[in-house]
Amino acid sequence: MDFDAIDLAIAQDDEKCLRVNEALEVLAEADPRKAEVVKLRVFAGLQVQEIAALLNASEKTVQRDWTFAKAWLSQELKRAP
């Protein structure tokens, strides 16, 4: 087993997690609700209906926020070094 390869893989995952966190912070500054939708969907594993109830928003609003945030994060992560 090549432990250097394992360390490299772990380091790359740490970097990716850091980039995602930084991107979420930027999104939260611009639109806190969209960032919250991402956190609840990705990290808490909640469904759109559950998020809508928690945020006191319509399911359509949560779905739009989720769609926008996924696209925005994807673009943001492509730009990051």
C-alpha positions in Angstrom: 0.0 0.0 0.0 1.3 3.4 -0.9 0.8 5.7 2.1 2.0 8.8 0.1 -1.0 8.3 -2.2 -3.4 8.1 0.7 -2.0 11.3 2.3 -2.3 13.1 -1.1 -5.9 12.0 -1.5 -6.8 13.1 2.0 -5.0 16.5 1.4 -7.0 17.0 -1.8 -10.3 16.2 0.0 -9.4 18.8 2.7 -8.7 21.4 0.1 -11.9 20.7 -1.7 -13.8 20.9 1.6 -12.1 24.2 2.3 -13.0 25.6 -1.1 -16.7 24.5 -0.7 -16.8 26.2 2.7 -15.3 29.4 1.4 -17.7 29.4 -1.5 -20.7 28.9 0.9 -19.5 31.8 3.0 -19.5 34.0 -0.1 -22.9 32.8 -1.1 -24.2 33.5 2.5 -23.0 37.1 2.3 -24.9 37.6 -1.0 -28.0 35.5 -0.2 -28.2 33.9 3.3 -31.3 31.9 2.5 -29.7 30.2 -0.5 -26.7 29.2 1.6 -29.0 27.9 4.3 -30.8 25.8 1.7 -27.6 24.3 0.6 -26.5 23.5 4.2 -29.8 21.9 5.1 -30.0 19.9 1.9 -26.4 18.7 1.7 -25.3 18.5 5.3 -28.5 17.8 7.1 -30.0 15.7 4.3 -33.4 17.4 4.4 -35.9 17.3 1.6 -37.3 20.4 -0.1 -40.6 20.1 1.8 -38.7 20.0 5.1 -36.5 22.9 4.3 -39.5 24.9 3.2 -41.2 24.3 6.5 -38.1 25.3 8.5 -37.5 28.4 6.5 -41.1 29.4 6.3 -40.9 29.5 2.5 -42.7 27.8 -0.3 -41.4 24.6 -1.8 -41.1 26.4 -5.2 -38.9 29.0 -3.6 -36.7 26.4 -1.9 -36.4 24.5 -5.2 -35.4 27.7 -7.1 -32.9 28.5 -4.4 -31.4 25.0 -4.5 -31.2 25.1 -8.4 -29.5 28.5 -8.3 -27.1 27.6 -5.5 -26.0 24.4 -7.1 -25.2 26.2 -10.4 -23.5 29.1 -8.6 -21.4 26.8 -6.4 -20.4 24.8 -9.4 -19.2 27.9 -11.2 -17.5 29.3 -8.1 -15.6 26.0 -7.5 -14.4 26.0 -11.1 -12.9 29.4 -10.7 -11.1 28.6 -7.5 -7.5 27.6 -7.8 
